[in-house]
Amino acid sequence: MLKSRSLDGTVTHFTPLLDVSHHKENTRQYRWWNSKILDLEEAKHQLLFSLPMFLTNLFYYLIVLVSVIFAGHLGDLQLAGATLANSWFSVTGLAVMVGLSGALETLCGQGFGAEEYQMLGIYLQASCIISLIFSIIISIIWFYTEPILVLLHQSQDIARTTSLYTKFLIPGLFALSFLQNILRFLQTQSVVKSLVVFSAIPLLVHIFIAYALIFCTDLSFIGAPVAVSISLWICIPLLVMYIMYAERFRQTWTGFSFESFNYIFTDLKLALLSAAMVCFEYWAFEIMVFLAGLLPDPTISTSLIAICTNTELIAYLITYGLSAAARLVS
């Protein structure tokens, strides 16, 4: 019950239409909901962190995809071979390298949080050594792509075309092994915005390189994977120079050290588990492409399913960026 006094001194008692205590309770509940259910500031922070990561991963993936698109203009067989090679590249190359580099999220994240900044560079070198060894093993397997695909009941012509494409991707595989580790090294230090620029430049250059090698030289179909390998190697010196000359990495990168060999097995334990999880995720996407090769018209069906899978993978990169932001920001 409230009261008010008029100008003539009369006191009037009244009951407010709105329960003030109820209003205060609603305000407290809203604040609880805002802080416990959805933290808008944290959501905004993670969104701004994940968007550059999504764009970076997208631009690097488009380097591979642009060559497939250009190769598809050469004919149905070339399109089927390039798309199947892209799937083979993803399940045996990209997935493995992304997974192996995942160990750096844990190791570099702990080192950065504990302010042991020099350890980040050592972990990076150890992870690069591991990825290099796996790249050699995978490249040997890629030399036998044709008999492996035939064993999986793929068309002989498509298997031969895929094998040819894959062999010229081998140099790019080694570049990819270093690239993924460098990206993890930078992302654990919350360096993401500059990576968009360093990924956009090679993509723009790649479009011209791929077009020139495929349509303006005698390389033709072979020019597509050659362009991918060249463009992926262009990424490496850009990032290396950025790390070596940027002031913000003075503490985390102190040069090459033999101490990194002492942490290879420490890194390997985490890398193998991370690689297994990522491979299963990628294989769930790409297995449909190989199953399409068992259909009556594999030249058409393989290309169609691969296009759908590649489109779906781009959508997957969005959630991958958000999940990575949740891991790294936390």
C-alpha positions in Angstrom: 0.0 0.0 0.0 1.4 3.4 -1.1 0.2 6.9 -0.1 0.5 10.4 -1.6 -0.2 13.8 -0.2 -2.1 16.4 -2.2 -1.5 20.2 -2.2 -4.2 20.7 0.4 -2.7 18.2 2.8 -5.1 15.4 2.1 -3.5 11.9 2.3 -4.7 9.4 -0.2 -3.9 5.6 0.0 -3.7 3.6 -3.2 -2.4 0.3 -4.5 -0.1 0.4 -7.6 -1.3 -1.3 -10.7 2.1 -3.1 -11.1 3.7 -5.1 -8.4 7.1 -3.4 -7.9 8.6 -6.5 -6.2 7.4 -8.6 -9.1 9.1 -6.2 -11.5 12.3 -6.4 -9.6 12.1 -10.2 -9.6 11.6 -10.2 -13.4 14.7 -8.0 -13.8 16.8 -10.3 -11.7 15.5 -13.3 -13.7 16.4 -11.5 -17.0 19.9 -10.8 -15.7 20.3 -14.4 -14.7 19.1 -15.6 -18.1 21.5 -13.2 -19.8 24.5 -14.3 -17.8 23.8 -18.0 -17.4 22.0 -19.0 -20.6 23.5 -16.7 -23.2 26.5 -14.4 -22.5 26.1 -11.9 -25.3 29.6 -10.4 -24.9 31.2 -13.8 -25.0 29.1 -14.8 -28.0 30.1 -11.7 -29.8 33.8 -12.3 -28.9 33.7 -15.9 -30.2 31.9 -14.8 -33.4 34.5 -12.2 -34.2 37.2 -14.8 -33.6 35.5 -17.6 -35.6 34.7 -15.5 -38.7 38.3 -14.9 -39.7 39.1 -18.5 -39.1 36.2 -19.6 -41.3 37.3 -17.3 -44.1 40.9 -18.5 -43.8 40.0 -22.2 -44.0 37.6 -21.4 -46.8 40.1 -19.6 -48.9 42.7 -22.3 -48.5 40.2 -25.0 -49.4 39.1 -22.9 -52.5 42.6 -23.2 -53.8 42.1 -26.9 -54.3 38.5 -26.5 -55.4 39.2 -23.9 -58.1 41.5 -26.3 -59.9 38.8 -29.0 -59.9 36.4 -26.5 -61.4 38.8 -25.5 -64.1 39.7 -29.2 -64.8 36.0 -30.0 -65.2 35.8 -27.8 -68.3 38.1 -30.2 -70.1 35.5 -33.0 -70.2 33.4 -35.4 -68.2 36.2 -37.9 -67.5 38.5 -35.1 -66.4 35.8 -33.8 -64.1 35.2 -37.2 -62.6 39.0 -37.8 -62.1 39.6 -34.4 -60.6 36.6 -34.7 -58.1 37.6 -38.2 -57.1 41.2 -37.0 -56.7 40.0 -34.1 -54.5 38.1 -36.6 -52.3 41.2 -38.9 -52.2 43.3 -35.8 -51.3 40.8 -34.9 -48.5 40.5 -38.3 -46.8 44.2 -39.3 -47.0 46.0 -36.0 -47.0 44.0 -33.0 -45.8 42.2 -34.8 -42.9 45.5 -36.3 -41.7 47.4 -33.0 -41.7 44.6 -31.1 -40.1 44.3 -33.8 -37.4 48.0 -34.0 -36.7 48.3 -30.3 -36.3 45.5 -30.4 -33.8 48.0 -31.4 -31.1 49.3 -27.8 -31.2 46.0 -26.5 -30.0 46.6 -28.2 -26.7 50.4 -27.8 -26.4 50.7 -24.3 -27.7 47.5 -23.3 -25.8 49.0 -24.5 -22.5 52.4 -22.9 -23.2 50.8 -19.6 -24.1 48.6 -19.7 -21.0 51.5 -20.5 -18.7 53.6 -17.7 -20.3 56.2 -20.2 -21.5 56.3 -18.4 -24.8 59.5 -20.0 -26.2 57.9 -23.4 -26.0 55.4 -22.5 -28.7 58.1 -22.4 -31.4 59.6 -25.7 -30.1 56.2 -27.4 -30.3 55.7 -26.0 -33.8 59.0 -27.6 -35.0 58.2 -30.9 -33.4 54.8 -31.0 -35.0 56.3 -30.1 -38.4 58.7 -33.0 -38.1 55.8 -35.4 -37.4 53.7 -34.0 -40.3 56.7 -34.3 -42.6 57.2 -38.0 -41.8 53.5 -38.7 -42.5 53.7 -36.7 -45.7 56.4 -39.0 -47.0 54.3 -42.1 -46.1 51.2 -40.6 -47.7 53.0 -39.6 -50.9 54.2 -43.2 -51.3 50.6 -44.4 -51.0 49.5 -41.8 -53.6 51.9 -43.4 -56.1 49.7 -46.5 -55.9 46.4 -44.6 -56.2 45.3 -46.3 -59.4 45.5 -50.0 -58.1 44.0 -48.9 -54.8 41.0 -47.3 -56.5 40.6 -50.3 -58.8 40.6 -52.5 -55.7 37.7 -50.4 -54.4 35.8 -51.2 -57.6 36.2 -47.7 -59.2 36.2 -47.3 -63.0 39.5 -48.1 -64.6 39.5 -44.9 -66.6 38.5 -42.7 -63.7 41.1 -44.4 -61.4 43.9 -43.7 -64.0 42.8 -40.1 -64.3 42.6 -39.7 -60.5 46.0 -41.3 -60.1 47.6 -38.8 -62.6 46.0 -35.9 -60.8 47.0 -37.1 -57.3 50.7 -37.6 -58.2 51.1 -34.0 -59.1 49.5 -33.0 -55.8 52.3 -34.6 -53.8 54.4 -31.4 -53.6 51.4 -29.6 -52.4 50.9 -32.2 -49.7 54.3 -31.3 -48.1 53.3 -27.6 -48.2 50.0 -28.4 -46.6 51.8 -30.3 -43.8 53.7 -27.1 -42.8 50.8 -24.8 -43.5 48.4 -26.5 -41.1 50.9 -26.4 -38.2 51.7 -22.7 -38.8 48.0 -21.9 -38.8 47.6 -23.6 -35.4 50.7 -21.9 -34.1 49.2 -18.5 -35.0 45.6 -19.3 -33.9 46.6 -20.3 -30.4 48.1 -16.8 -30.0 44.7 -15.3 -31.2 46.2 -14.2 -34.5 43.3 -14.7 -36.9 42.5 -11.4 -38.7 45.8 -11.2 -40.6 45.4 -14.8 -41.7 42.5 -13.8 -43.9 44.8 -11.6 -45.9 47.5 -14.3 -46.1 45.0 -16.8 -47.4 43.2 -14.5 -49.8 46.5 -13.5 -51.6 47.4 -17.1 -52.6 43.8 -17.8 -53.7 43.8 -14.8 -56.1 47.2 -15.7 -57.5 46.0 -19.3 -57.8 43.1 -18.4 -60.1 45.5 -16.9 -62.6 48.1 -19.7 -62.3 45.4 -22.4 -62.7 43.8 -20.8 -65.7 47.2 -20.2 -67.4 48.5 -23.7 -66.8 45.3 -25.5 -67.8 44.2 -23.5 -70.8 47.3 -21.7 -72.0 49.9 -24.4 -71.9 50.3 -28.0 -73.0 49.9 -29.2 -69.4 46.1 -29.1 -69.7 44.7 -31.5 -67.1 48.0 -31.9 -65.3 48.1 -28.1 -64.9 45.3 -28.2 -62.3 47.2 -30.1 -59.6 50.5 -28.4 -60.5 48.8 -25.0 -59.9 47.5 -26.3 -56.5 51.0 -27.3 -55.4 52.5 -24.0 -56.5 49.9 -22.0 -54.7 50.1 -23.9 -51.5 53.9 -23.4 -51.5 53.3 -19.6 -52.0 51.5 -19.6 -48.7 54.5 -20.9 -46.7 57.0 -18.0 -47.3 54.3 -15.4 -46.7 53.5 -16.9 -43.2 57.2 -17.6 -42.4 58.2 -14.0 -43.1 55.3 -12.7 -41.1 56.4 -14.8 -38.1 60.1 -14.0 -38.4 59.7 -10.2 -38.8 56.6 -9.3 -36.8 57.4 -7.9 -33.4 54.5 -9.9 -31.7 56.3 -13.2 -32.3 59.7 -12.3 -30.8 59.0 -14.4 -27.7 57.2 -17.3 -29.3 59.6 -17.9 -32.2 63.3 -17.8 -31.3 64.6 -19.8 -34.2 65.2 -23.5 -34.9 66.2 -25.6 -32.0 67.3 -29.3 -31.6 65.3 -29.3 -28.4 62.2 -29.8 -30.5 63.2 -33.5 -31.1 62.7 -34.1 -27.3 59.0 -33.3 -27.7 58.2 -35.4 -30.8 56.7 -38.3 -28.9 54.8 -35.9 -26.6 53.3 -34.3 -29.6 52.7 -37.6 -31.4 50.5 -39.0 -28.6 48.1 -36.1 -29.0 48.4 -35.9 -32.8 47.4 -39.4 -33.5 44.2 -39.1 -31.4 43.4 -35.8 -33.0 44.1 -37.2 -36.5 41.8 -40.2 -35.9 38.9 -37.9 -34.9 39.3 -35.6 -37.8 39.7 -38.4 -40.3 36.5 -40.0 -39.2 34.7 -36.7 -39.7 36.1 -36.2 -43.2 35.6 -39.9 -44.2 31.9 -39.6 -43.3 31.6 -36.9 -46.0 33.8 -38.4 -48.6 32.8 -42.0 -48.5 29.7 -41.1 -50.6 32.0 -40.1 -53.5 33.6 -43.5 -53.6 30.2 -45.3 -53.3 29.1 -43.2 -56.3 31.8 -44.9 -58.4 29.8 -48.2 -58.0 26.7 -46.8 -59.7 26.0 -47.7 -63.4 27.3 -44.4 -64.8 30.3 -43.6 -62.6 31.6 -40.7 -64.7 28.5 -38.7 -64.1 27.5 -39.9 -60.6 31.0 -39.4 -59.1 31.1 -35.8 -60.3 27.6 -35.0 -59.0 28.1 -36.6 -55.6 31.5 -34.9 -55.3 30.0 -31.5 -56.0 27.4 -32.0 -53.3 30.0 -33.1 -50.9 32.3 -30.2 -51.6 29.3 -27.8 -51.0 28.5 -29.6 -47.8 32.1 -29.3 -46.7 32.0 -25.5 -47.1 29.1 -25.5 -44.6 31.1 -27.7 -42.3 33.9 -25.1 -42.2 31.5 -22.7 -40.6 30.8 -25.0 -37.6 34.5 -25.9 -37.6 35.4 -22.3 -37.1 32.9 -21.8 -34.3 34.1 -25.0 -32.5 37.8 -23.9 -32.9 36.9 -20.5 -31.5 35.3 -22.1 -28.5 38.4 -24.2 -27.8 41.0 -21.5 -28.4 39.1 -18.5 -26.8 38.4 -20.6 -23.7 
